[in-house]
Amino acid sequence: MRIRCLLGAVVVLAVVAAQLSPAGAATAVSWKSCPRYSDEVIRSLGVAPDQLATFRGLMDRLDCGTVRVPLNYNDPGGRTIEIAMTRLAATGDKRGSVAVLPGGPGGSGYLDPVLRVMLRNQEMASLNEQYDIIGFDPRGVGYSTKVACELPLNGPDRPGPLTEQMARKIYDAQVVVNHKCANSDPEFIGQLTTDTVAKDVNQVRAALGDRTLNLLGFSWGTRLGAVYRSLFPKNTGRVFLDSPAPPWTRFDRHIQESAAAMERNFGRFAAWLADRKTTYGLGRTAQQVRAQVLRLVEAYDANPKLYADLPRPIDGSVIANLAGRTSTEWVPAGQALSELLTATGPVAPPTVKLLLGRQPSAPLPGAPEMQNMTMNLAVTCNEDSSRPTFERAWHDYQKLQQRLPVTGRAWGTTALCSRWPLRPQQATLRPTTGSLVLSAHRYEFMSVYDWSRQTRNTIGGTIYTVADDAHVSTTKVPACAAEVVTYFETGQIDRGCPGIQPPRSAGS
């Protein structure tokens, strides 16, 4: 009997130890009722009308709660915050948990078990048969503890090429915003980093009683997954990261490399348009299309056009933006470019209005916050060591325009984090031996393909190549999604998949 009691005490101690946070405080989930949404709100989340009933059924299955964590993990006895999390329990025998890591920074992941897994396609939904699917709002976002800075849009005050005077005005306004935001609550703002979010995820894992956590990361969530794996290798299971972030966090380098990738991808778009010369009339070869689009950039910069039914004039930056679209939008973007060859007004051509006439709408009452721009700014700037002077930012912008004449006008300067007053904090990345797949898209510009190689060289892993230009598209393609699910079930995966392919014709 004495031995049995001692064994029981050991088991109790083991359970308690498994639920201790890194700071040593016990972690628990405070379960509560999940939010209820109107049909209008659900549709605004991208749910198709014929999926409304399915969405509501999944929400009935969803567990919702919060986990209280330290604001500053170096001060575990100080201020605390709440992390909002969700769980969709496995429908069969549970093999583990898969945490969905949202994009951003600043993106919400609270509803990701429903939106990114169950409603995506049948292949992804099968993941829930053997795995609990975990979602959460990172600190600073949605239902988790957050703060809000006033972040006005600081675009040019008039159309046409960005002048040095206009760029200086934008720079100075951004510096004011940066100081005001960072100093509004520096204790909180300074703790918005990838490292602290990763530690929050580990608190959620501990609160759920899981020894290890499998990770499915998208966009910024790939950096979060890489950091979590680096900080907590013993608590990390299989990791699949779609559209990997680079292993560095310099905003200036990010802009320069993404912009160059966009210009390269325009070469594919130009060839596609040339193959459809009778439809779009932009040129018979890729070189002719490129020359024609460049003439449009220059013409609309020299003479911006204001249409009665568009919110802003069309200048060269708008043309560059259309030229930089991914293949999922080549049909309407090509048609819009074609229309702008001869458009005279007073109203915008139909496809131009379709793509550019939408105005931001106010959030619907009761809708969840899907993106928090304060968190986006804070994480970006807390981890950005570049913080260029105006002179450096203006020099880099001019060089970018010279190197990328077609799509370069779609990009602003690199001065987002200039004079951010809080100290730079580099995200923690180190190699481990755990299972890791980096799903890299060969022609993408939001997450440049070479970044996956750089990340692999920094922390390890295997590259899974998706032959498209679409950001985080892997789980959207059923055949690719099936391989993702197989990876979590077996640890095995092929070398890649086709992804989303360009349309075969203008009408497809």
Phi, psi and omega per residue, in radians:
M1 nan -0.707 -3.142
R2 -1.089 -0.714 3.119
I3 -1.119 -0.728 3.136
R4 -1.078 -0.718 3.118
C5 -1.109 -0.745 3.132
L6 -1.103 -0.722 3.108
L7 -1.106 -0.692 3.097
G8 -1.090 -0.691 3.117
A9 -1.130 -0.669 3.119
V10 -1.110 -0.735 3.126
V11 -1.090 -0.768 3.126
V12 -1.060 -0.791 3.128
L13 -1.088 -0.666 3.135
A14 -1.125 -0.728 3.122
V15 -1.126 -0.754 3.122
V16 -1.098 -0.760 -3.139
A17 -1.089 -0.638 -3.130
A18 -1.162 -0.396 -3.093
Q19 -1.828 0.310 3.058
L20 -1.543 2.420 3.063
S21 -1.324 2.911 3.078
P22 -1.015 -0.478 3.141
A23 -1.439 -0.163 3.091
G24 1.741 -0.061 -3.125
A25 -1.575 2.491 3.127
A26 -1.122 2.465 -3.110
T27 -2.017 2.434 3.106
A28 -2.590 2.659 3.061
V29 -1.576 2.295 2.981
S30 -1.670 1.751 -3.087
W31 -1.330 2.557 -3.115
K32 -2.666 3.006 3.116
S33 -1.181 2.505 3.090
C34 -1.355 2.713 3.108
P35 -1.095 2.666 3.030
R36 -1.956 2.360 -3.066
Y37 -2.121 2.567 3.059
S38 -1.298 2.846 3.091
D39 -1.016 -0.665 -3.130
E40 -1.105 -0.738 3.112
V41 -1.149 -0.746 -3.123
I42 -1.069 -0.753 3.111
R43 -1.111 -0.592 3.127
S44 -1.172 -0.300 3.100
L45 -1.465 0.029 3.135
G46 1.627 0.184 3.135
V47 -1.426 2.204 -3.140
A48 -1.182 2.641 -3.132
P49 -0.946 -0.654 -3.118
D50 -1.367 0.002 3.096
Q51 -1.878 0.064 -3.092
L52 -1.034 -0.807 -3.121
A53 -1.136 -0.688 3.104
T54 -1.109 -0.742 3.113
F55 -1.030 -0.808 -3.121
R56 -1.132 -0.656 3.092
G57 -1.115 -0.683 3.099
L58 -1.183 -0.673 3.097
M59 -1.103 -0.561 3.081
D60 -1.170 -0.491 3.110
R61 -1.473 -0.345 -2.990
L62 -1.272 2.354 2.991
D63 -1.681 2.331 -3.115
C64 -2.153 2.473 -3.139
G65 -2.890 -3.055 3.083
T66 -2.358 2.664 3.050
V67 -2.180 2.250 3.135
R68 -1.552 2.280 -3.057
V69 -2.334 2.805 3.059
P70 -1.174 2.449 2.996
L71 -1.102 -0.790 -3.129
N72 -2.101 2.004 -3.085
Y73 -1.207 -0.223 3.012
N74 -1.481 -0.076 3.116
D75 -2.372 1.198 -3.012
P76 -1.100 -0.356 3.133
G77 -1.605 0.049 -3.082
G78 -1.617 -2.579 -3.079
R79 -1.026 2.446 3.110
T80 -2.098 2.804 3.120
I81 -2.376 2.959 3.116
E82 -1.923 2.403 3.026
I83 -1.898 2.102 3.115
A84 -1.449 2.280 -3.088
M85 -2.420 2.809 3.118
T86 -2.358 2.769 3.111
R87 -2.504 2.273 3.013
L88 -1.924 1.802 -3.007
A89 -1.128 2.532 3.114
A90 -0.998 2.474 -3.137
T91 -1.441 -0.322 3.103
G92 -2.083 -2.684 3.103
D93 -1.174 2.158 -3.055
K94 -1.304 2.257 3.041
R95 -1.766 -0.275 -3.117
G96 2.843 -2.881 3.134
S97 -2.193 2.515 3.037
V98 -2.068 2.056 3.087
A99 -1.601 2.247 3.086
V100 -1.569 2.140 -3.075
L101 -1.795 2.009 -2.986
P102 -1.347 2.897 3.115
G103 -1.435 -2.952 -3.105
G104 2.355 -2.148 0.042
P105 -1.114 2.659 -3.134
G106 1.913 -0.069 -3.140
G107 -1.384 2.555 3.081
S108 -1.456 2.474 3.040
G109 -2.138 0.187 -3.043
Y110 -1.028 -0.753 -3.101
L111 -1.720 0.156 -3.087
D112 -1.047 -0.606 3.080
P113 -0.985 -0.576 3.122
V114 -1.484 -0.912 -2.980
L115 -1.358 -0.741 -3.049
R116 -1.588 -0.260 -3.103
V117 -2.034 -1.151 -2.968
M118 -1.234 -0.645 -3.096
L119 -1.650 -0.028 -3.074
R120 -1.237 -0.965 3.066
N121 -2.958 2.958 -3.089
Q122 -1.085 -0.617 -3.116
E123 -1.090 -0.845 3.124
M124 -1.146 -0.675 -3.114
A125 -1.051 -0.486 -3.139
S126 -1.151 -0.291 3.098
L127 -1.057 -0.505 -3.070
N128 -1.349 -0.119 3.139
E129 -1.163 -0.657 -3.084
Q130 -2.092 -0.019 -3.098
Y131 -2.276 2.380 2.860
D132 -1.174 2.378 3.096
I133 -1.842 2.154 -3.050
I134 -1.888 2.280 3.012
G135 -2.115 2.855 3.110
F136 -2.875 2.751 2.948
D137 -1.704 2.096 3.070
P138 -1.019 2.722 3.047
R139 -0.903 2.399 -3.124
G140 1.596 0.033 -3.023
V141 -2.341 2.480 2.888
G142 0.986 -2.147 -3.081
Y143 -1.456 -0.132 3.050
S144 -1.413 2.913 3.105
T145 -1.038 2.339 -3.066
K146 -2.611 2.919 3.006
V147 -2.257 2.855 -3.118
A148 -2.318 2.204 3.009
C149 -1.784 2.684 3.038
E150 -1.433 1.986 -3.027
L151 -2.133 1.454 3.139
P152 -1.214 2.705 3.056
L153 -1.332 2.214 -3.080
N154 -1.938 0.933 3.093
G155 -1.410 3.059 3.112
P156 -1.028 2.521 -3.132
D157 -1.484 -0.032 3.036
R158 -2.642 2.660 -3.097
P159 -1.269 2.982 3.140
G160 1.841 -3.117 -3.131
P161 -1.026 2.520 3.093
L162 -1.240 2.127 3.104
T163 -1.630 2.864 3.119
E164 -1.076 -0.676 3.131
Q165 -1.103 -0.769 3.106
M166 -1.137 -0.725 -3.136
A167 -1.112 -0.669 3.092
R168 -1.100 -0.714 3.135
K169 -1.112 -0.753 3.110
I170 -1.128 -0.749 3.125
Y171 -1.024 -0.867 -3.104
D172 -1.093 -0.683 3.115
A173 -1.146 -0.665 3.132
Q174 -1.165 -0.663 3.101
V175 -1.080 -0.733 3.107
V176 -1.076 -0.799 3.126
V177 -1.064 -0.766 -3.107
N178 -1.074 -0.791 3.135
H179 -1.150 -0.768 -3.110
K180 -1.122 -0.741 -3.110
C181 -1.196 -0.907 -3.078
A182 -1.084 -0.584 -3.101
N183 -1.552 -0.066 3.140
S184 -1.196 -0.630 3.059
D185 -2.752 1.276 -3.032
P186 -1.061 -0.498 3.115
E187 -1.087 -0.701 3.131
F188 -1.451 -0.874 -3.084
I189 -1.012 -0.679 -3.119
G190 -1.193 -0.263 3.125
Q191 -1.761 0.227 3.036
L192 -1.622 1.552 -3.139
T193 -2.438 2.871 3.100
T194 -1.124 -0.657 3.131
D195 -1.054 -0.805 -3.101
T196 -1.193 -0.626 3.093
V197 -1.138 -0.695 3.092
A198 -1.063 -0.699 3.100
K199 -1.163 -0.598 3.055
D200 -1.107 -0.746 3.114
V201 -1.056 -0.663 3.109
N202 -1.176 -0.564 3.048
Q203 -1.139 -0.711 3.093
V204 -1.087 -0.784 3.093
R205 -0.969 -0.840 -3.120
A206 -1.104 -0.719 -3.138
A207 -1.108 -0.560 3.127
L208 -1.429 -0.169 3.110
G209 1.412 0.268 3.113
D210 -1.524 2.299 3.110
R211 -1.216 -0.703 3.107
T212 -2.251 2.840 -3.132
L213 -2.308 2.200 2.984
N214 -1.451 2.610 -3.001
L215 -2.223 2.334 3.038
L216 -2.165 1.792 -3.008
G217 -1.914 2.522 3.123
F218 -2.182 2.278 3.036
S219 0.975 -2.103 3.109
W220 -1.021 -0.485 3.079
G221 -1.048 -0.343 3.061
T222 -1.241 -0.660 3.050
R223 -1.154 -0.725 3.105
L224 -1.036 -0.751 3.118
G225 -1.131 -0.701 3.123
A226 -1.139 -0.675 3.120
V227 -1.208 -0.777 3.118
Y228 -1.008 -0.810 3.134
R229 -1.067 -0.619 3.127
S230 -1.251 -0.682 -3.096
L231 -1.406 -0.595 -3.011
F232 -2.292 1.064 -3.080
P233 -1.055 -0.602 -3.114
K234 -1.291 -0.296 3.140
N235 -1.821 0.172 -3.081
T236 -1.891 2.244 3.046
G237 -1.631 -2.271 3.118
R238 -1.435 2.503 -3.037
V239 -2.273 2.173 3.062
F240 -2.133 2.093 -3.054
L241 -2.072 2.040 -3.056
D242 -1.755 2.179 -3.037
S243 1.093 1.233 -3.010
P244 -1.109 2.421 2.985
A245 -1.306 2.788 3.105
P246 -1.294 2.872 3.127
P247 -1.400 0.085 3.117
W248 -2.140 2.906 -3.016
T249 -2.297 0.510 3.089
R250 -1.408 2.097 -3.099
F251 -1.162 -0.647 -3.126
D252 -1.112 -0.760 3.118
R253 -1.153 -0.651 3.123
H254 -1.036 -0.845 3.139
I255 -1.065 -0.821 -3.070
Q256 -1.095 -0.746 -3.086
E257 -1.340 -0.628 3.075
S258 -1.159 -0.736 3.137
A259 -1.089 -0.717 3.120
A260 -1.131 -0.653 3.115
A261 -1.187 -0.606 3.086
M262 -1.116 -0.762 3.128
E263 -1.096 -0.670 3.092
R264 -1.124 -0.737 -3.117
N265 -1.189 -0.469 3.056
F266 -1.052 -0.527 3.082
G267 -1.022 -0.675 3.071
R268 -1.164 -0.749 3.122
F269 -1.085 -0.761 -3.132
A270 -1.075 -0.733 3.110
A271 -1.119 -0.686 3.116
W272 -1.122 -0.748 3.114
L273 -1.144 -0.684 -3.141
A274 -1.117 -0.628 3.103
D275 -1.160 -0.253 -3.132
R276 -2.132 0.764 -3.016
K277 -1.061 -0.594 -3.134
T278 -1.258 -0.417 3.131
T279 -1.418 -0.781 -3.000
Y280 -1.839 -0.429 3.092
G281 1.111 0.556 -3.098
L282 -1.770 -0.092 3.117
G283 2.553 2.728 -3.120
R284 -1.594 -0.278 3.099
T285 -2.292 2.868 3.107
A286 -1.061 -0.625 3.133
Q287 -1.151 -0.694 3.107
Q288 -1.170 -0.704 3.098
V289 -1.082 -0.781 3.135
R290 -1.028 -0.797 3.141
A291 -1.101 -0.696 -3.140
Q292 -1.163 -0.755 3.125
V293 -1.164 -0.665 3.083
L294 -1.093 -0.671 3.073
R295 -1.116 -0.628 3.089
L296 -1.141 -0.745 3.099
V297 -0.999 -0.855 -3.096
E298 -1.175 -0.699 -3.107
A299 -1.170 -0.757 -3.108
Y300 -1.342 -0.381 2.983
D301 -1.248 -0.706 -3.127
A302 -1.253 -0.548 -3.083
N303 -2.482 1.320 3.121
P304 -1.022 2.513 -3.110
K305 -1.989 2.344 3.114
L306 -1.912 2.114 3.098
Y307 -1.789 2.553 -3.020
A308 -1.086 -0.466 -3.055
D309 -1.876 0.312 3.054
L310 -2.053 2.561 -3.064
P311 -1.302 -0.329 -3.103
R312 -2.567 2.728 3.112
P313 -1.131 2.704 3.058
I314 -1.660 2.087 3.091
D315 -2.193 -2.924 -3.081
G316 -1.094 -0.518 3.140
S317 -1.184 -0.574 3.095
V318 -1.191 -0.744 3.088
I319 -1.067 -0.778 3.134
A320 -1.077 -0.675 3.113
N321 -1.116 -0.739 3.086
L322 -1.109 -0.711 3.141
A323 -1.173 -0.413 -3.102
G324 -1.627 0.137 -3.120
R325 -1.178 2.678 3.088
T326 -1.408 2.973 -3.005
S327 -1.086 -0.397 3.099
T328 -1.134 -0.303 -3.127
E329 -2.118 0.275 -3.106
W330 -1.105 -0.625 -3.126
V331 -1.097 -1.002 3.135
P332 -1.190 -0.607 3.127
A333 -1.142 -0.728 3.097
G334 -1.116 -0.707 3.115
Q335 -1.144 -0.688 3.120
A336 -1.122 -0.759 3.093
L337 -1.071 -0.714 3.113
S338 -1.091 -0.761 -3.140
E339 -1.110 -0.628 -3.090
L340 -1.302 -0.186 3.061
L341 -1.090 -0.618 -3.023
T342 -2.220 0.119 -3.067
A343 -1.112 2.394 3.139
T344 -2.166 -0.391 -3.127
G345 1.703 -2.985 0.107
P346 -1.374 -0.237 3.099
V347 -1.822 2.776 -3.099
A348 -1.261 2.583 3.015
P349 -1.009 2.709 -2.975
P350 -1.038 -0.792 -3.108
T351 -1.267 -0.610 3.057
V352 -1.039 -0.783 3.126
K353 -1.139 -0.682 3.123
L354 -1.023 -0.770 -3.072
L355 -1.448 -0.571 -2.975
L356 -1.998 -0.102 -3.045
G357 -1.561 -0.117 -3.139
R358 -1.277 2.299 3.096
Q359 -1.885 2.529 3.122
P360 -1.012 2.373 3.132
S361 -1.849 2.687 3.131
A362 -1.165 2.566 3.106
P363 -1.013 2.463 3.100
L364 -1.246 2.516 3.081
P365 -0.988 2.262 3.128
G366 1.482 -0.026 -3.132
A367 -1.345 2.491 3.076
P368 -1.258 2.619 3.052
E369 -1.309 2.123 -3.100
M370 -1.716 -0.269 3.130
Q371 -2.667 2.225 3.107
N372 -1.973 1.964 -3.041
M373 -1.343 -0.369 3.037
T374 -1.146 -0.782 3.102
M375 -1.128 -0.672 3.110
N376 -1.032 -0.866 -3.132
L377 -1.112 -0.779 -3.049
A378 -1.138 -0.830 -3.138
V379 -1.118 -0.787 -3.141
T380 -1.008 -0.838 -3.029
C381 -1.418 -0.536 3.042
N382 -1.087 -0.496 -3.081
E383 -1.827 0.041 -3.103
D384 -1.716 2.041 -3.139
S385 -1.633 -0.037 -3.072
S386 -1.321 -1.022 3.068
R387 0.697 1.114 -2.962
P388 -1.243 2.707 2.943
T389 -1.190 2.916 3.095
F390 -1.059 -0.737 -3.092
E391 -1.054 -0.749 3.127
R392 -1.181 -0.769 -3.130
A393 -1.097 -0.717 -3.137
W394 -1.201 -0.694 3.096
H395 -1.076 -0.791 -3.132
D396 -1.131 -0.654 3.136
Y397 -1.130 -0.780 3.139
Q398 -1.102 -0.725 3.104
K399 -1.090 -0.698 -3.141
L400 -1.087 -0.728 3.131
Q401 -1.128 -0.624 3.119
Q402 -1.202 -0.688 -3.092
R403 -1.335 -0.526 -2.999
L404 -2.217 1.256 -2.980
P405 -1.192 -0.455 -3.097
V406 -1.439 -0.960 -3.033
T407 -1.823 -0.069 -3.086
G408 -1.028 -0.537 -3.117
R409 -1.200 -0.185 3.112
A410 -1.348 -0.161 -3.037
W411 -1.975 2.548 3.076
G412 -1.601 -2.841 3.136
T413 -1.446 3.060 -3.099
T414 -1.681 0.360 -2.962
A415 -1.661 0.334 -3.092
L416 -0.941 -0.747 -3.025
C417 -1.805 0.270 -3.115
S418 -1.043 2.310 3.137
R419 1.017 0.439 2.972
W420 -1.041 2.153 -2.908
P421 -1.406 -0.177 -3.106
L422 -1.586 2.660 -3.028
R423 -1.180 2.539 3.072
P424 -1.157 2.435 3.134
Q425 -2.268 1.845 -3.110
Q426 -1.271 2.357 3.086
A427 -1.141 2.579 -3.089
T428 -1.481 2.055 3.075
L429 -2.325 2.227 3.088
R430 -2.616 2.646 -3.111
P431 -1.239 2.463 2.979
T432 -2.392 3.017 -3.050
T433 -1.718 0.055 -3.104
G434 -1.206 2.862 -3.115
S435 -1.200 2.276 -3.095
L436 -2.612 2.252 3.050
V437 -2.082 2.232 3.106
L438 -1.853 1.864 -3.085
S439 -1.547 1.740 -3.005
A440 -1.853 2.385 -3.097
H441 -1.759 2.099 -2.886
R442 -1.034 -0.623 -3.038
Y443 -1.923 0.187 -3.044
E444 -1.263 2.647 3.047
F445 -2.002 -0.379 3.095
M446 -1.209 -0.666 2.982
S447 -2.230 1.736 -3.004
V448 -1.121 2.421 -3.045
Y449 -0.958 -0.713 -3.080
D450 -1.140 -0.355 3.115
W451 -1.088 -0.550 3.115
S452 -1.147 -0.661 3.084
R453 -1.134 -0.750 3.124
Q454 -1.091 -0.716 3.129
T455 -1.165 -0.743 3.106
R456 -1.054 -0.703 -3.142
N457 -1.201 -0.375 -3.121
T458 -1.562 -0.749 -3.026
I459 -2.170 -0.082 -3.118
G460 1.695 -2.921 3.114
G461 1.842 3.097 -3.130
T462 -2.113 2.386 3.126
I463 -1.565 2.245 3.064
Y464 -1.947 1.932 -2.992
T465 -1.584 2.224 3.060
V466 -1.881 2.155 -2.989
A467 -1.511 1.021 3.084
D468 -2.524 -3.070 3.133
D469 -2.048 0.261 -2.985
A470 -1.680 2.167 -3.125
H471 -1.092 2.322 3.087
V472 0.780 0.791 -3.083
S473 -1.619 -0.144 -2.957
T474 -0.959 -0.864 -3.078
T475 -1.342 -0.136 3.116
K476 -1.423 -0.355 -3.125
V477 -1.686 2.038 -3.034
P478 -0.874 -0.792 -3.107
A479 -1.108 -0.674 3.115
C480 -1.251 -0.718 3.136
A481 -1.047 -0.649 3.117
A482 -1.075 -0.651 3.122
E483 -1.223 -0.588 3.078
V484 -1.089 -0.806 3.136
V485 -1.109 -0.741 3.105
T486 -1.049 -0.672 3.111
Y487 -1.041 -0.807 -3.127
F488 -1.156 -0.521 -3.115
E489 -1.403 -0.602 -3.004
T490 -2.093 -0.322 -3.044
G491 1.443 0.012 -3.103
Q492 -1.907 2.557 3.093
I493 -2.712 2.620 3.111
D494 -1.266 -3.045 -3.096
R495 -1.475 -0.218 -3.139
G496 2.878 -3.086 3.136
C497 -2.622 2.893 -3.079
P498 -1.178 -0.559 -3.087
G499 1.312 -2.693 3.138
I500 -1.538 2.081 -3.071
Q501 -1.636 2.625 3.130
P502 -1.033 2.598 3.097
P503 -1.081 2.539 -3.086
R504 -1.347 -0.504 -3.116
S505 -2.547 2.977 -3.089
A506 -1.067 -0.477 -3.089
G507 -1.699 -0.044 -3.072
S508 -1.529 nan nan
